[in-house]
Amino acid sequence: MNEDIKTLTISIYTENNIGLLNRISAIFQRRHINIESLTSSQSEIEGVNRFVIVVDITESQAKKIIGQFEKQIEVIRAYYHTEEETIYQESGMFKIKSELLFEEPQIQNIIKESNARIVTVNKEFFVLEKSGRRQEIELLRRELNAFGIMQFVRSGRIAVTKEEMKITEMLQAFNNQ
């Protein structure tokens, strides 16, 4: 039986140790799996970090990878979730010549219609920020490309699960050790 490849969000709760990112990425590299996005930040528990990694793999691959993550000494727990099980966003920033803001009325319409917000404006450039799904940010990038983008950056996915996770209790127990 062939399993379908899905976009999965993997969450890894870890201690904050040097070299862990290399070991995490090596697990994907050994399996020839491309990481679509990776974000790391403080979790809801002091002293515990969370990696949010987006990959296109089968669920059986995800289960094997989760098992490998949990063998890492600094990893407290690892999970994977489907797109339907999570609420997620990305963020993009666009640096554009300021003159376009005033000389191209279409730019103002694009900003308004996309629900982007202006972060800063000076004589040389202005910066837009757009949060949403990757498709929304890519659509805005394509629309603004026609006018010229000086710089563009998009964050990795940030995500929370729709269902309650019992991770908080477990992390607090870990923290109290």
PAMAR-761819 format. One line per field, with one value per atom (N, C-alpha, C): residue in three letters; residue number from 1; x, y, z; atom name. Coordinates in nm, 4 decimals. Last residue first. Layout:
REM residues N
romar = ALA	...
tifi = NUM	...
px = X	...
py = Y	...
pz = Z	...
voza = CA	...
***
This chain:
REM residues 177
romar = GLN	GLN	GLN	ASN	ASN	ASN	ASN	ASN	ASN	PHE	PHE	PHE	ALA	ALA	ALA	GLN	GLN	GLN	LEU	LEU	LEU	MET	MET	MET	GLU	GLU	GLU	THR	THR	THR	ILE	ILE	ILE	LYS	LYS	LYS	MET	MET	MET	GLU	GLU	GLU	GLU	GLU	GLU	LYS	LYS	LYS	THR	THR	THR	VAL	VAL	VAL	ALA	ALA	ALA	ILE	ILE	ILE	ARG	ARG	ARG	GLY	GLY	GLY	SER	SER	SER	ARG	ARG	ARG	VAL	VAL	VAL	PHE	PHE	PHE	GLN	GLN	GLN	MET	MET	MET	ILE	ILE	ILE	GLY	GLY	GLY	PHE	PHE	PHE	ALA	ALA	ALA	ASN	ASN	ASN	LEU	LEU	LEU	GLU	GLU	GLU	ARG	ARG	ARG	ARG	ARG	ARG	LEU	LEU	LEU	LEU	LEU	LEU	GLU	GLU	GLU	ILE	ILE	ILE	GLU	GLU	GLU	GLN	GLN	GLN	ARG	ARG	ARG	ARG	ARG	ARG	GLY	GLY	GLY	SER	SER	SER	LYS	LYS	LYS	GLU	GLU	GLU	LEU	LEU	LEU	VAL	VAL	VAL	PHE	PHE	PHE	PHE	PHE	PHE	GLU	GLU	GLU	LYS	LYS	LYS	ASN	ASN	ASN	VAL	VAL	VAL	THR	THR	THR	VAL	VAL	VAL	ILE	ILE	ILE	ARG	ARG	ARG	ALA	ALA	ALA	ASN	ASN	ASN	SER	SER	SER	GLU	GLU	GLU	LYS	LYS	LYS	ILE	ILE	ILE	ILE	ILE	ILE	ASN	ASN	ASN	GLN	GLN	GLN	ILE	ILE	ILE	GLN	GLN	GLN	PRO	PRO	PRO	GLU	GLU	GLU	GLU	GLU	GLU	PHE	PHE	PHE	LEU	LEU	LEU	LEU	LEU	LEU	GLU	GLU	GLU	SER	SER	SER	LYS	LYS	LYS	ILE	ILE	ILE	LYS	LYS	LYS	PHE	PHE	PHE	MET	MET	MET	GLY	GLY	GLY	SER	SER	SER	GLU	GLU	GLU	GLN	GLN	GLN	TYR	TYR	TYR	ILE	ILE	ILE	THR	THR	THR	GLU	GLU	GLU	GLU	GLU	GLU	GLU	GLU	GLU	THR	THR	THR	HIS	HIS	HIS	TYR	TYR	TYR	TYR	TYR	TYR	ALA	ALA	ALA	ARG	ARG	ARG	ILE	ILE	ILE	VAL	VAL	VAL	GLU	GLU	GLU	ILE	ILE	ILE	GLN	GLN	GLN	LYS	LYS	LYS	GLU	GLU	GLU	PHE	PHE	PHE	GLN	GLN	GLN	GLY	GLY	GLY	ILE	ILE	ILE	ILE	ILE	ILE	LYS	LYS	LYS	LYS	LYS	LYS	ALA	ALA	ALA	GLN	GLN	GLN	SER	SER	SER	GLU	GLU	GLU	THR	THR	THR	ILE	ILE	ILE	ASP	ASP	ASP	VAL	VAL	VAL	VAL	VAL	VAL	ILE	ILE	ILE	VAL	VAL	VAL	PHE	PHE	PHE	ARG	ARG	ARG	ASN	ASN	ASN	VAL	VAL	VAL	GLY	GLY	GLY	GLU	GLU	GLU	ILE	ILE	ILE	GLU	GLU	GLU	SER	SER	SER	GLN	GLN	GLN	SER	SER	SER	SER	SER	SER	THR	THR	THR	LEU	LEU	LEU	SER	SER	SER	GLU	GLU	GLU	ILE	ILE	ILE	ASN	ASN	ASN	ILE	ILE	ILE	HIS	HIS	HIS	ARG	ARG	ARG	ARG	ARG	ARG	GLN	GLN	GLN	PHE	PHE	PHE	ILE	ILE	ILE	ALA	ALA	ALA	SER	SER	SER	ILE	ILE	ILE	ARG	ARG	ARG	ASN	ASN	ASN	LEU	LEU	LEU	LEU	LEU	LEU	GLY	GLY	GLY	ILE	ILE	ILE	ASN	ASN	ASN	ASN	ASN	ASN	GLU	GLU	GLU	THR	THR	THR	TYR	TYR	TYR	ILE	ILE	ILE	SER	SER	SER	ILE	ILE	ILE	THR	THR	THR	LEU	LEU	LEU	THR	THR	THR	LYS	LYS	LYS	ILE	ILE	ILE	ASP	ASP	ASP	GLU	GLU	GLU	ASN	ASN	ASN	MET	MET	MET
tifi = 177	177	177	176	176	176	175	175	175	174	174	174	173	173	173	172	172	172	171	171	171	170	170	170	169	169	169	168	168	168	167	167	167	166	166	166	165	165	165	164	164	164	163	163	163	162	162	162	161	161	161	160	160	160	159	159	159	158	158	158	157	157	157	156	156	156	155	155	155	154	154	154	153	153	153	152	152	152	151	151	151	150	150	150	149	149	149	148	148	148	147	147	147	146	146	146	145	145	145	144	144	144	143	143	143	142	142	142	141	141	141	140	140	140	139	139	139	138	138	138	137	137	137	136	136	136	135	135	135	134	134	134	133	133	133	132	132	132	131	131	131	130	130	130	129	129	129	128	128	128	127	127	127	126	126	126	125	125	125	124	124	124	123	123	123	122	122	122	121	121	121	120	120	120	119	119	119	118	118	118	117	117	117	116	116	116	115	115	115	114	114	114	113	113	113	112	112	112	111	111	111	110	110	110	109	109	109	108	108	108	107	107	107	106	106	106	105	105	105	104	104	104	103	103	103	102	102	102	101	101	101	100	100	100	99	99	99	98	98	98	97	97	97	96	96	96	95	95	95	94	94	94	93	93	93	92	92	92	91	91	91	90	90	90	89	89	89	88	88	88	87	87	87	86	86	86	85	85	85	84	84	84	83	83	83	82	82	82	81	81	81	80	80	80	79	79	79	78	78	78	77	77	77	76	76	76	75	75	75	74	74	74	73	73	73	72	72	72	71	71	71	70	70	70	69	69	69	68	68	68	67	67	67	66	66	66	65	65	65	64	64	64	63	63	63	62	62	62	61	61	61	60	60	60	59	59	59	58	58	58	57	57	57	56	56	56	55	55	55	54	54	54	53	53	53	52	52	52	51	51	51	50	50	50	49	49	49	48	48	48	47	47	47	46	46	46	45	45	45	44	44	44	43	43	43	42	42	42	41	41	41	40	40	40	39	39	39	38	38	38	37	37	37	36	36	36	35	35	35	34	34	34	33	33	33	32	32	32	31	31	31	30	30	30	29	29	29	28	28	28	27	27	27	26	26	26	25	25	25	24	24	24	23	23	23	22	22	22	21	21	21	20	20	20	19	19	19	18	18	18	17	17	17	16	16	16	15	15	15	14	14	14	13	13	13	12	12	12	11	11	11	10	10	10	9	9	9	8	8	8	7	7	7	6	6	6	5	5	5	4	4	4	3	3	3	2	2	2	1	1	1
px = 1.2558	1.3535	1.4787	1.0849	1.0974	1.1974	1.0815	1.1443	1.1695	0.9292	1.0688	1.1448	0.6862	0.7482	0.8963	0.6433	0.6584	0.7235	0.6185	0.7308	0.7524	0.3820	0.5051	0.6272	0.1982	0.2206	0.3535	0.2258	0.2550	0.2835	0.1369	0.2807	0.3133	-0.1097	-0.0714	0.0771	-0.2917	-0.1801	-0.1429	-0.6083	-0.5232	-0.4122	-0.6225	-0.6552	-0.5595	-0.4852	-0.6253	-0.6676	-0.1524	-0.2482	-0.3890	0.0273	-0.0256	-0.1276	0.3157	0.1914	0.1560	0.4948	0.4689	0.3319	0.7193	0.5858	0.5924	0.9696	0.9185	0.7811	0.9351	0.9687	0.9273	1.0859	0.9665	1.0119	1.1910	1.2210	1.0889	1.3286	1.2138	1.2642	1.4153	1.4479	1.3187	1.3057	1.4474	1.4967	1.0978	1.1180	1.2679	0.8973	1.0355	1.0425	0.6523	0.7008	0.8457	0.6104	0.5884	0.6443	0.6282	0.7419	0.7312	0.3806	0.4785	0.5998	0.2585	0.1984	0.2997	0.4300	0.4133	0.3567	0.3902	0.5247	0.5153	0.1199	0.1630	0.3011	0.1431	0.0597	0.1012	0.3014	0.3544	0.2742	0.1228	0.2482	0.3086	-0.0744	-0.1092	0.0163	0.0649	0.0069	-0.0263	0.1284	0.2361	0.1803	-0.1031	-0.0604	0.0456	0.0234	-0.0826	-0.0282	0.1335	0.1232	0.0087	0.3491	0.2263	0.2339	0.4825	0.4798	0.3455	0.6931	0.5623	0.5804	0.8812	0.8799	0.7372	1.0226	0.9253	0.9246	1.3029	1.2246	1.1149	1.4075	1.4554	1.3617	1.2786	1.2920	1.3276	1.0724	1.1678	1.1839	0.8564	0.8706	0.9813	0.7560	0.8359	0.8402	0.5413	0.6200	0.6989	0.2223	0.3480	0.4185	0.0705	0.0821	0.2199	-0.1765	-0.0377	-0.0330	-0.4189	-0.4113	-0.2675	-0.4421	-0.3692	-0.3658	-0.5723	-0.6398	-0.5726	-0.3730	-0.5045	-0.5709	-0.1638	-0.1413	-0.2741	-0.2924	-0.2375	-0.2176	-0.3466	-0.4567	-0.4104	-0.0857	-0.1704	-0.2894	-0.0105	0.0610	-0.0254	-0.1644	-0.1951	-0.1274	-0.0473	-0.1677	-0.2042	0.2666	0.1908	0.0681	0.3850	0.3675	0.2843	0.4068	0.3396	0.3075	0.5349	0.4211	0.3378	0.7536	0.6425	0.5166	0.9354	0.8685	0.7478	1.0462	0.9414	0.8656	1.0999	1.1357	1.0188	1.0619	1.0271	1.0638	1.0791	1.1397	1.1245	0.8711	0.9043	0.9628	0.8321	0.8650	0.9160	0.5956	0.6874	0.7117	0.5176	0.5261	0.6263	0.2684	0.4045	0.4016	0.0709	0.0947	0.2421	-0.1813	-0.0451	-0.0423	-0.3191	-0.3456	-0.2071	-0.3656	-0.2925	-0.3512	-0.4849	-0.4770	-0.4108	-0.4569	-0.5912	-0.5906	-0.1891	-0.2318	-0.3691	-0.0914	-0.1313	-0.1737	0.1960	0.0541	0.0293	0.4138	0.3841	0.2338	0.6477	0.5144	0.5102	0.8647	0.8473	0.7112	1.0223	0.9168	0.9138	1.2928	1.1974	1.0837	1.6202	1.4814	1.3898	1.8779	1.8180	1.6715	1.9387	1.9329	1.8637	1.7486	1.8461	1.8304	1.5336	1.6567	1.7657	1.3439	1.3287	1.4466	1.4199	1.4350	1.4341	1.3435	1.4856	1.5104	1.0652	1.1388	1.2859	1.0209	0.9881	1.0630	1.0893	1.1709	1.1473	0.8827	1.0220	1.1118	0.6599	0.6692	0.8122	0.7177	0.7120	0.7275	0.6909	0.8222	0.8265	0.4157	0.5058	0.6493	0.3152	0.2996	0.3907	0.5489	0.4371	0.4286	0.6230	0.6594	0.5327	0.7406	0.6457	0.6904	0.7672	0.8227	0.7100	0.8511	0.7523	0.8224	0.9020	0.9627	0.8522	0.9745	0.8589	0.9156	1.1168	1.1415	1.0099	1.1285	1.0445	1.0892	1.2891	1.2719	1.1841	1.2658	1.2389	1.2142	1.2876	1.4016	1.3813	0.9450	1.0772	1.1868	0.7063	0.7726	0.9125	0.6235	0.5404	0.6009	0.9514	0.8167	0.7377	1.1532	1.1153	0.9760	1.2099	1.1846	1.1638	1.2613	1.2956	1.2698	1.1545	1.1506	1.1848	1.1765	1.2196	1.2208	1.0418	1.0685	1.1023	1.1044	1.0388	1.0551	1.3667	1.2936	1.2370	1.3701	1.3925	1.3066	1.5242	1.3998	1.4348	1.7120	1.6907	1.5572	1.7799	1.6619	1.6291	1.9895	2.0148	1.8996	1.8505	1.9465	1.9724	1.7044	1.6343	1.7275	1.9190	1.8181	1.7382	2.0481	2.1141	2.0158	1.8844	1.8863	1.9531	1.9461	1.8088	1.8102	2.2181	2.1750	2.0322	2.2116	2.2858	2.2398	2.0636	2.0091	2.0803	2.2440	2.1211	2.0613	2.4574	2.4764	2.3514	2.3811	2.4592	2.4720	2.0475	2.1884	2.2532	1.7871	1.8539	2.0034	1.5764	1.6625	1.7346	1.2701	1.4083	1.4661	1.0189	1.0452	1.1801	0.9244	1.0221	1.0502	0.6797	0.7172	0.8111	0.6140	0.6791	0.7185	0.3606	0.4298	0.4836	0.3453	0.3320	0.4117	0.1935	0.2681	0.2399	0.2278	0.1496	0.2442	0.2086	0.2968	0.2098	0.0273	0.0349	0.1360	0.1546	0.1043	0.1183	0.0677	0.1446	0.0772	0.0842	0.0000	0.0888
py = 1.8873	1.7816	1.8382	2.0781	2.0652	1.9561	2.0453	2.1645	2.1528	1.8139	1.8137	1.9289	1.9147	1.8057	1.7988	2.0951	2.1461	2.0407	1.9201	2.0132	2.0694	1.7887	1.7128	1.8046	1.9995	1.9267	1.8527	2.0689	2.1660	2.0964	1.8558	1.8844	1.9769	1.7737	1.7572	1.7891	1.9883	1.8948	1.8905	2.0258	2.0501	1.9449	2.0810	2.0018	2.0378	2.2496	2.2794	2.2052	2.3603	2.2563	2.3011	2.6224	2.5637	2.4590	2.7511	2.6740	2.6337	2.9195	2.9067	2.8423	2.8618	2.8468	2.8524	3.1121	2.9760	2.9758	3.4242	3.3412	3.1976	3.5768	3.5114	3.4227	3.8760	3.7636	3.7081	4.0903	4.0108	3.9013	4.4078	4.2920	4.2221	4.5529	4.5687	4.4504	4.4754	4.4546	4.4650	4.6023	4.5921	4.5829	4.5817	4.7172	4.7180	4.3122	4.3930	4.5349	4.2244	4.2021	4.2866	4.2523	4.3596	4.3464	4.0113	4.1407	4.2545	3.8192	3.8250	3.9592	3.8814	3.8919	3.9022	3.8183	3.9568	3.9781	3.5401	3.6207	3.7678	3.4689	3.4516	3.5326	3.5203	3.5967	3.5874	3.3324	3.4747	3.5618	3.0905	3.1287	3.2775	3.0792	3.0968	3.1445	3.2736	3.1470	3.1774	3.5525	3.4687	3.3367	3.8892	3.7597	3.6833	4.1245	4.0498	3.9163	4.4460	4.3166	4.2524	4.6676	4.6072	4.4769	4.9584	4.8151	4.7731	5.1893	5.1558	5.0047	5.4095	5.2865	5.2821	5.6761	5.5783	5.4590	5.8217	5.8792	5.7745	5.5738	5.6846	5.7323	5.3879	5.4623	5.5654	5.0691	5.1919	5.2560	4.8940	4.8914	5.0208	4.8658	4.9378	4.9463	4.5476	4.6735	4.7338	4.3839	4.4028	4.5318	4.3159	4.3328	4.3344	4.3219	4.2074	4.2087	4.5619	4.4358	4.3150	4.7517	4.7469	4.6104	4.6948	4.6910	4.6731	4.7398	4.6065	4.5914	5.0141	4.9181	4.7772	5.1146	5.1351	5.0403	5.0395	4.9840	4.9986	5.1995	5.0565	4.9897	5.4479	5.4276	5.2802	5.5323	5.4196	5.3927	5.7372	5.7546	5.6446	5.6643	5.7907	5.8055	5.4228	5.4378	5.5604	5.4676	5.3874	5.4028	5.6006	5.6764	5.6002	5.3999	5.4891	5.5626	5.0687	5.2106	5.2990	4.8155	4.8704	5.0184	4.5122	4.6460	4.6970	4.3009	4.3503	4.4902	4.0041	4.1472	4.1845	3.7669	3.8121	3.9615	3.4850	3.6299	3.6641	3.2337	3.2744	3.4258	3.0166	3.1427	3.1505	2.7772	2.8206	2.9492	2.5312	2.6694	2.7276	2.1801	2.2952	2.4270	1.9696	1.9643	2.0875	1.9997	2.0143	2.0199	1.9374	2.0767	2.0998	1.7056	1.7391	1.8860	1.6772	1.7079	1.7383	1.5114	1.5612	1.5803	1.5638	1.5332	1.5695	1.4935	1.5356	1.4857	1.5897	1.5212	1.5761	1.6520	1.6136	1.5339	1.6166	1.6229	1.5695	1.5714	1.7012	1.7124	1.3135	1.3359	1.4668	1.1610	1.2668	1.3061	1.0011	0.9356	1.0384	1.1597	1.1337	1.0554	1.1515	1.2751	1.2448	0.8890	0.9269	1.0547	0.9101	0.8150	0.8493	1.0922	1.1308	1.0404	0.9277	1.0455	1.0921	0.7391	0.6953	0.8120	0.9075	0.8282	0.7831	1.0055	1.0974	1.0210	0.7757	0.8404	0.9307	0.7422	0.6394	0.6929	0.9698	0.9592	0.8512	1.1055	1.0185	1.0129	1.4594	1.3189	1.2371	1.7631	1.6866	1.5411	1.9674	1.8755	1.8092	2.2112	2.1716	2.0868	2.2446	2.2069	2.1594	2.4159	2.3874	2.3675	2.3614	2.3689	2.3376	2.5191	2.4417	2.4687	2.4972	2.5523	2.4610	2.5750	2.4712	2.5395	2.7826	2.6924	2.5799	2.7989	2.8606	2.7546	2.6946	2.6652	2.7265	2.7433	2.7979	2.7750	2.7952	2.7358	2.8018	3.0000	2.9622	2.8987	2.8649	2.9716	2.9125	2.8175	2.7766	2.8943	2.6838	2.7956	2.7420	2.5985	2.5637	2.6904	2.4533	2.5676	2.5163	2.2237	2.3371	2.4644	2.0090	2.0886	2.2098	1.7074	1.8512	1.9194	1.4053	1.4809	1.6287	1.1964	1.2739	1.3464	1.0860	1.0282	1.1009	1.2444	1.1014	1.0342	1.4881	1.4735	1.3268	1.4478	1.4681	1.4410	1.4204	1.3143	1.3253	1.6645	1.5441	1.4273	1.8412	1.8496	1.7263	1.7538	1.7469	1.7486	1.8126	1.6734	1.6544	2.0935	2.0104	1.8659	2.1646	2.1920	2.1075	2.0994	2.0217	2.0426	2.2684	2.1531	2.0728	2.3653	2.3899	2.2595	2.3448	2.3052	2.3321	2.3770	2.4677	2.4400	2.0892	2.1767	2.2636	2.0837	2.0484	2.1378	1.9591	2.0325	1.9864	1.9860	1.9190	2.0089	1.9235	2.0068	1.9264	1.9275	1.8537	1.9536	1.9186	2.0102	1.9267	1.7989	1.7770	1.8813	1.7393	1.8447	1.8281	1.3988	1.5102	1.6173	1.1314	1.2324	1.3505	0.8340	0.9655	1.0528	0.5018	0.6121	0.7429	0.2114	0.3356	0.4437	-0.1186	0.0000	0.1251
pz = 3.7439	3.7757	3.8373	3.6544	3.7987	3.8403	3.3799	3.4350	3.5843	3.3557	3.3124	3.3783	3.4413	3.5175	3.4833	3.2350	3.3717	3.4607	3.0225	3.0230	3.1637	3.0934	3.0803	3.0874	3.0859	3.2116	3.2072	2.8116	2.9177	3.0501	2.6539	2.6615	2.7778	2.5892	2.7301	2.7514	2.3786	2.3936	2.5409	2.2326	2.3484	2.3505	1.8785	1.9969	2.1110	1.7068	1.7372	1.8639	1.7802	1.7458	1.7805	1.6140	1.7363	1.6928	1.4439	1.4483	1.5900	1.1944	1.3369	1.3472	0.9263	0.9844	1.1366	0.8638	0.8645	0.9296	0.6837	0.7994	0.7739	0.4063	0.4616	0.5769	0.2502	0.3394	0.3916	0.0068	0.0511	0.1437	-0.1336	-0.0499	-0.0110	-0.3470	-0.3133	-0.2294	-0.6087	-0.4652	-0.4393	-0.8548	-0.8084	-0.6570	-0.9648	-0.9366	-0.8915	-0.9858	-1.1068	-1.0888	-0.7256	-0.8158	-0.9416	-0.6099	-0.5879	-0.6794	-0.6930	-0.7289	-0.7166	-0.5758	-0.7223	-0.7658	-0.3044	-0.3640	-0.5161	-0.2755	-0.2580	-0.3209	-0.3167	-0.4057	-0.3965	-0.0973	-0.2329	-0.3347	0.1078	0.1028	-0.0368	0.0489	0.0542	0.0409	0.0692	-0.0605	-0.0641	0.3448	0.2465	0.1120	0.5379	0.4776	0.3725	0.7265	0.6714	0.6245	0.7288	0.7956	0.7334	0.5988	0.5718	0.6454	0.5928	0.6610	0.6317	0.4077	0.4328	0.5085	0.4150	0.4434	0.4765	0.1790	0.2830	0.2979	0.1057	0.0950	0.2008	0.1154	0.0171	-0.0027	0.3181	0.1833	0.0780	0.4874	0.4868	0.3428	0.6880	0.5630	0.5838	0.8219	0.8272	0.6885	0.7916	0.9147	0.9313	0.6724	0.6522	0.7868	0.6239	0.6981	0.6740	0.4200	0.4639	0.5446	0.3054	0.4513	0.5028	0.0368	0.0926	0.2452	-0.0155	-0.0470	0.0170	0.0638	0.1289	0.1090	-0.1154	0.0292	0.1025	-0.3595	-0.3299	-0.1792	-0.3371	-0.3478	-0.3118	-0.3371	-0.2189	-0.2195	-0.5953	-0.4791	-0.3543	-0.7608	-0.7553	-0.6337	-0.7621	-0.6803	-0.6647	-0.7534	-0.8097	-0.7239	-0.6122	-0.7566	-0.8215	-0.3455	-0.3767	-0.5248	-0.3501	-0.2599	-0.2975	-0.5116	-0.5638	-0.4797	-0.3495	-0.4555	-0.5113	-0.1862	-0.1347	-0.2444	-0.2953	-0.3093	-0.2675	-0.0424	-0.1734	-0.1774	0.1179	0.1142	-0.0295	0.2957	0.1626	0.1755	0.4819	0.4814	0.3429	0.6054	0.5017	0.5158	0.8039	0.7925	0.6833	0.8573	0.8229	0.8121	1.0634	0.9922	0.9537	1.1656	1.1358	1.0541	1.3466	1.3069	1.2847	1.2689	1.3199	1.2717	1.1463	1.2927	1.3535	0.8753	0.9307	1.0832	0.8361	0.8196	0.8835	1.0968	0.9603	0.9557	1.3106	1.2894	1.1427	1.5385	1.4042	1.3935	1.8095	1.7571	1.6098	2.0812	1.9423	1.8945	2.3895	2.3144	2.1733	2.4537	2.5577	2.4939	2.3522	2.3066	2.4162	2.4336	2.4670	2.4278	2.3342	2.4787	2.5172	2.0872	2.1162	2.2629	2.0582	2.1059	2.1376	1.9427	2.0858	2.1439	1.6752	1.7517	1.9008	1.6092	1.6077	1.6878	1.6312	1.7150	1.7220	1.4248	1.5623	1.6597	1.2068	1.2371	1.3810	1.2147	1.2290	1.2704	1.1710	1.2946	1.3196	0.9125	1.0268	1.1575	0.7581	0.7670	0.8898	0.7941	0.8471	0.8546	0.6645	0.8097	0.8672	0.4239	0.4614	0.6140	0.3686	0.3876	0.4156	0.3632	0.2819	0.2850	0.6593	0.5604	0.4833	0.8877	0.7882	0.6825	1.2311	1.1036	1.0096	1.5063	1.4215	1.2808	1.8203	1.6776	1.6073	2.1273	2.0354	1.8928	2.4508	2.3162	2.2332	2.7861	2.6862	2.5521	2.9643	2.9512	2.8503	3.0407	3.0572	3.0452	2.8066	2.9344	2.9344	2.5533	2.6602	2.7986	2.4043	2.4089	2.5217	2.1965	2.3317	2.3257	1.8663	1.9619	2.0998	1.5216	1.6574	1.7498	1.2156	1.3090	1.4461	0.8834	1.0179	1.1025	0.5839	0.6715	0.8102	0.4343	0.3685	0.4511	0.4071	0.5057	0.4338	0.2289	0.2259	0.3324	0.2920	0.3076	0.3144	0.2980	0.1748	0.1767	0.5344	0.4679	0.3371	0.6141	0.5922	0.5175	0.6513	0.5420	0.5108	0.8852	0.7582	0.6403	1.0606	1.0548	0.9245	1.0329	0.9817	0.9706	1.1703	1.0234	0.9628	1.4333	1.3822	1.2295	1.4485	1.4608	1.4086	1.4208	1.3250	1.3294	1.6478	1.5145	1.4089	1.8539	1.8365	1.6977	1.8953	1.8081	1.7805	2.2275	2.1059	2.0271	2.3585	2.3575	2.2228	2.5316	2.4392	2.4412	2.5154	2.5931	2.4899	2.3172	2.3506	2.4597	2.1161	2.2401	2.2934	1.7925	1.8773	1.9973	1.5567	1.6717	1.7595	1.2166	1.3246	1.4328	0.9959	1.0863	1.2012	0.6598	0.8036	0.8795	0.3672	0.4354	0.5837	0.2558	0.3075	0.3587	0.0373	0.0948	0.1338	0.1043	0.0428	0.1155	0.0679	0.1503	0.0759	-0.0956	-0.1019	-0.0192	0.0000	0.0000	0.0000
voza = N	CA	C	N	CA	C	N	CA	C	N	CA	C	N	CA	C	N	CA	C	N	CA	C	N	CA	C	N	CA	C	N	CA	C	N	CA	C	N	CA	C	N	CA	C	N	CA	C	N	CA	C	N	CA	C	N	CA	C	N	CA	C	N	CA	C	N	CA	C	N	CA	C	N	CA	C	N	CA	C	N	CA	C	N	CA	C	N	CA	C	N	CA	C	N	CA	C	N	CA	C	N	CA	C	N	CA	C	N	CA	C	N	CA	C	N	CA	C	N	CA	C	N	CA	C	N	CA	C	N	CA	C	N	CA	C	N	CA	C	N	CA	C	N	CA	C	N	CA	C	N	CA	C	N	CA	C	N	CA	C	N	CA	C	N	CA	C	N	CA	C	N	CA	C	N	CA	C	N	CA	C	N	CA	C	N	CA	C	N	CA	C	N	CA	C	N	CA	C	N	CA	C	N	CA	C	N	CA	C	N	CA	C	N	CA	C	N	CA	C	N	CA	C	N	CA	C	N	CA	C	N	CA	C	N	CA	C	N	CA	C	N	CA	C	N	CA	C	N	CA	C	N	CA	C	N	CA	C	N	CA	C	N	CA	C	N	CA	C	N	CA	C	N	CA	C	N	CA	C	N	CA	C	N	CA	C	N	CA	C	N	CA	C	N	CA	C	N	CA	C	N	CA	C	N	CA	C	N	CA	C	N	CA	C	N	CA	C	N	CA	C	N	CA	C	N	CA	C	N	CA	C	N	CA	C	N	CA	C	N	CA	C	N	CA	C	N	CA	C	N	CA	C	N	CA	C	N	CA	C	N	CA	C	N	CA	C	N	CA	C	N	CA	C	N	CA	C	N	CA	C	N	CA	C	N	CA	C	N	CA	C	N	CA	C	N	CA	C	N	CA	C	N	CA	C	N	CA	C	N	CA	C	N	CA	C	N	CA	C	N	CA	C	N	CA	C	N	CA	C	N	CA	C	N	CA	C	N	CA	C	N	CA	C	N	CA	C	N	CA	C	N	CA	C	N	CA	C	N	CA	C	N	CA	C	N	CA	C	N	CA	C	N	CA	C	N	CA	C	N	CA	C	N	CA	C	N	CA	C	N	CA	C	N	CA	C	N	CA	C	N	CA	C	N	CA	C	N	CA	C	N	CA	C	N	CA	C	N	CA	C	N	CA	C	N	CA	C	N	CA	C	N	CA	C	N	CA	C	N	CA	C	N	CA	C	N	CA	C	N	CA	C	N	CA	C	N	CA	C	N	CA	C	N	CA	C	N	CA	C	N	CA	C	N	CA	C	N	CA	C	N	CA	C	N	CA	C	N	CA	C	N	CA	C	N	CA	C	N	CA	C	N	CA	C	N	CA	C	N	CA	C	N	CA	C	N	CA	C
***
